[in-house]
Amino acid sequence: MSDEQLSTNFKKSEFICKCGCDHWPEDNVKKLVNFLQIIRDITKIPMIIESGVRCNTHDQAEGGSGVHVTGLAVDIIVPNSNRRFLLLDAFFYVRRIIPWKKEYKTMFPGVVVGGIVVGRIGVYLDNHVHMDLCPNRPNEVMWLK
């Protein structure tokens, strides 16, 4: 497997399904990686990807709801509360600037609704954060587990 560079700070190997299958919704992964790269550029904080793309089989085994299958979801390991705060702060900021910044407008087709990028956040007590841009799920949702 080649470890293709998807953006300045993210490689394909960080996002592929852990089961080793070839499920790869490329257009959606591109949107997600572009979104994460903007957050990374703002925060200057490296992101450790715990889980990106999942096939249906792997998602069901993980107890997922299908958003990782779309390629629009990611779980990021966040080692402390400061990094978690900065990551979430940037997430909310980026969701609001993307529709208005000329250089970003063409990067996110299908995930801008009502002038804002769709988004959901899950904050887990085991030090990871779930982020997704899935437009067919309830928007502006946050949960704590």
Backbone hydrogen bonds in HBPLUS format (Angstrom, degrees):
<---DONOR---> <-ACCEPTOR-->    atom                        ^
c    i                          cat <-CA-CA->   ^        H-A-AA   ^      H-
h    n   atom  resd res      DA  || num        DHA   H-A  angle D-A-AA Bond
n    s   type  num  typ     dist DA aas  dist angle  dist       angle   num
A0012-LYS N   A0004-GLU O   2.80 MM   8  5.36 162.2  1.83 161.7 167.6     1
A0006-LEU N   A0010-PHE O   2.83 MM   4  5.58 144.2  1.96 140.2 151.2     2
A0007-SER N   A0010-PHE O   3.24 MM   3  5.24 148.8  2.34 147.1 143.2     3
A0014-GLU N   A0011-LYS O   3.07 MM   3  5.65 151.1  2.16 113.9 121.8     4
A0015-PHE N   A0012-LYS O   2.91 MM   3  5.45 152.7  1.98 118.2 126.3     5
A0016-ILE N   A0012-LYS O   3.15 MM   4  6.30 137.1  2.35 157.6 169.8     6
A0053-VAL N   A0015-PHE O   2.73 MM  38  5.56 146.2  1.84 146.6 155.0     7
A0020-GLY N   A0017-CYS O   3.18 MM   3  5.85 166.3  2.20 118.0 122.3     8
A0026-GLU N   A0024-TRP O   2.86 MM   2  5.47 123.2  2.18 113.9  97.2     9
A0029-VAL N   A0025-PRO O   3.01 MM   4  6.17 163.4  2.04 156.5 161.5    10
A0030-LYS N   A0026-GLU O   2.94 MM   4  6.08 156.3  1.99 151.5 157.6    11
A0031-LYS N   A0027-ASP O   3.27 MM   4  6.61 152.5  2.35 141.2 147.3    12
A0032-LEU N   A0028-ASN O   2.99 MM   4  6.32 165.4  2.01 155.2 158.7    13
A0033-VAL N   A0029-VAL O   2.81 MM   4  5.99 170.6  1.82 158.5 161.0    14
A0034-ASN N   A0030-LYS O   2.93 MM   4  6.03 159.3  1.97 146.4 152.5    15
A0035-PHE N   A0031-LYS O   2.99 MM   4  6.20 158.5  2.03 148.4 154.2    16
A0036-LEU N   A0032-LEU O   2.88 MM   4  6.18 164.1  1.90 155.7 159.8    17
A0037-GLN N   A0033-VAL O   2.80 MM   4  5.94 152.6  1.88 149.3 157.1    18
A0038-ILE N   A0034-ASN O   3.12 MM   4  6.38 152.2  2.20 145.7 151.8    19
A0039-ILE N   A0035-PHE O   3.18 MM   4  6.55 159.0  2.23 147.6 153.1    20
A0040-ARG N   A0036-LEU O   2.79 MM   4  6.05 157.9  1.84 149.8 156.7    21
A0041-ASP N   A0037-GLN O   2.79 MM   4  6.00 153.8  1.86 147.9 154.7    22
A0042-ILE N   A0038-ILE O   3.05 MM   4  6.30 149.1  2.15 145.3 153.0    23
A0043-THR N   A0039-ILE O   2.90 MM   4  6.11 174.2  1.91 160.6 161.7    24
A0044-LYS N   A0040-ARG O   2.80 MM   4  5.38 148.9  1.90 141.3 149.5    25
A0077-ILE N   A0048-ILE O   2.83 MM  29  5.38 162.4  1.86 163.9 166.0    26
A0050-GLU N   A0075-ASP O   2.74 MM  25  5.30 154.2  1.80 145.0 151.6    27
A0051-SER N   A0075-ASP O   3.30 MM  24  5.01 158.4  2.35 129.7 131.0    28
A0075-ASP N   A0051-SER O   2.76 MM  24  5.01 153.8  1.83 152.3 157.3    29
A0054-ARG N   A0068-HIS O   3.32 MM  14  5.36 153.0  2.39 107.9 108.7    30
A0059-ASP N   A0055-CYS O   2.87 MM   4  6.00 162.3  1.90 158.3 164.1    31
A0060-GLN N   A0056-ASN O   2.94 MM   4  6.09 160.9  1.98 150.9 155.4    32
A0061-ALA N   A0057-THR O   3.06 MM   4  6.28 155.4  2.12 144.5 151.5    33
A0062-GLU N   A0058-HIS O   3.01 MM   4  6.25 137.7  2.19 142.7 153.7    34
A0062-GLU N   A0059-ASP O   3.16 MM   3  5.10 127.8  2.45  93.1 106.6    35
A0064-GLY N   A0059-ASP O   2.79 MM   5  4.98 161.2  1.83 158.1 151.7    36
A0063-GLY N   A0060-GLN O   3.02 MM   3  4.96 153.3  2.09 100.2 108.7    37
A0069-VAL N   A0066-GLY O   3.21 MM   3  5.25 131.0  2.46  96.5 109.3    38
A0070-THR N   A0067-VAL O   3.19 MM   3  5.39 137.9  2.38 100.0 110.6    39
A0071-GLY N   A0068-HIS O   3.17 MM   3  5.40 148.2  2.28 103.3 112.2    40
A0133-LEU N   A0072-LEU O   2.91 MM  61  5.39 153.8  1.98 152.0 160.6    41
A0074-VAL N   A0131-MET O   2.88 MM  57  5.46 150.8  1.97 158.5 167.5    42
A0131-MET N   A0074-VAL O   2.87 MM  57  5.46 160.0  1.91 160.8 167.2    43
A0076-ILE N   A0129-VAL O   2.77 MM  53  5.22 164.3  1.79 150.4 154.7    44
A0129-VAL N   A0076-ILE O   2.81 MM  53  5.22 155.2  1.87 147.7 154.9    45
A0078-VAL N   A0127-ASN O   2.79 MM  49  5.19 164.6  1.82 132.8 138.0    46
A0084-ARG N   A0080-ASN O   3.07 MM   4  6.30 155.7  2.13 147.4 155.1    47
A0085-PHE N   A0081-SER O   2.92 MM   4  6.06 160.9  1.96 145.4 149.8    48
A0086-LEU N   A0082-ASN O   3.01 MM   4  6.30 168.1  2.03 154.1 156.6    49
A0087-LEU N   A0083-ARG O   2.88 MM   4  5.98 159.1  1.93 149.7 155.5    50
A0088-LEU N   A0084-ARG O   2.94 MM   4  6.12 166.8  1.96 154.0 157.4    51
A0089-ASP N   A0085-PHE O   2.83 MM   4  5.95 163.1  1.86 154.5 160.0    52
A0090-ALA N   A0086-LEU O   3.01 MM   4  6.10 161.3  2.05 143.3 148.1    53
A0091-PHE N   A0087-LEU O   2.93 MM   4  6.14 153.5  2.00 144.8 152.8    54
A0092-PHE N   A0088-LEU O   3.06 MM   4  6.33 165.7  2.08 157.0 157.9    55
A0093-TYR N   A0089-ASP O   3.07 MM   4  6.27 157.5  2.12 146.3 153.2    56
A0094-VAL N   A0090-ALA O   2.80 MM   4  5.90 174.5  1.80 160.3 161.5    57
A0095-ARG N   A0091-PHE O   3.07 MM   4  6.21 157.6  2.12 148.1 154.1    58
A0096-ARG N   A0093-TYR O   3.07 MM   3  5.47 135.0  2.28 105.7 117.4    59
A0097-ILE N   A0093-TYR O   3.13 MM   4  6.47 140.8  2.29 146.7 158.3    60
A0098-ILE N   A0094-VAL O   3.15 MM   4  6.02 162.6  2.18 157.4 158.1    61
A0117-VAL N   A0095-ARG O   3.19 MM  22  4.85 177.5  2.19 138.8 139.5    62
A0100-TRP N   A0097-ILE O   3.00 MM   3  5.46 144.9  2.13 115.0 125.5    63
A0101-LYS N   A0097-ILE O   3.04 MM   4  6.09 138.1  2.22 160.3 172.8    64
A0104-TYR N   A0101-LYS O   2.94 MM   3  5.49 151.7  2.02 117.0 125.9    65
A0105-LYS N   A0101-LYS O   3.25 MM   4  6.40 135.7  2.46 153.2 165.5    66
A0107-MET N   A0104-TYR O   2.89 MM   3  5.33 155.8  1.95 120.8 129.0    67
A0111-VAL N   A0108-PHE O   3.39 MM   3  5.86 169.4  2.40 128.9 130.3    68
A0118-VAL N   A0111-VAL O   2.82 MM   7  5.71 161.1  1.86 161.8 168.0    69
A0113-VAL N   A0116-ILE O   2.82 MM   3  5.50 157.4  1.87 163.0 155.2    70
A0116-ILE N   A0113-VAL O   3.22 MM   3  5.50 151.9  2.30 107.7 115.6    71
A0140-GLU N   A0119-GLY O   3.00 MM  21  5.58 131.1  2.25 146.6 158.7    72
A0120-ARG N   A0132-ASP O   3.02 MM  12  5.36 145.0  2.14 146.0 151.0    73
A0132-ASP N   A0120-ARG O   3.06 MM  12  5.36 149.1  2.16 148.1 150.0    74
A0121-ILE N   A0141-VAL O   2.88 MM  20  6.35 159.9  1.92 155.1 161.7    75
A0143-TRP N   A0121-ILE O   2.95 MM  22  6.51 144.3  2.08 143.8 155.2    76
A0122-GLY N   A0130-HIS O   2.89 MM   8  4.69 156.9  1.94 133.2 136.0    77
A0130-HIS N   A0122-GLY O   2.73 MM   8  4.69 164.8  1.75 144.2 149.5    78
A0123-VAL N   A0143-TRP O   2.76 MM  20  6.15 169.6  1.77 160.3 161.5    79
A0145-LYS N   A0123-VAL O   2.92 MM  22  6.38 156.6  1.98 152.8 158.4    80
A0124-TYR N   A0128-HIS O   2.95 MM   4  5.40 162.1  1.99 173.8 177.2    81
A0127-ASN N   A0124-TYR O   3.21 MM   3  5.92 130.5  2.47 124.3 125.1    82
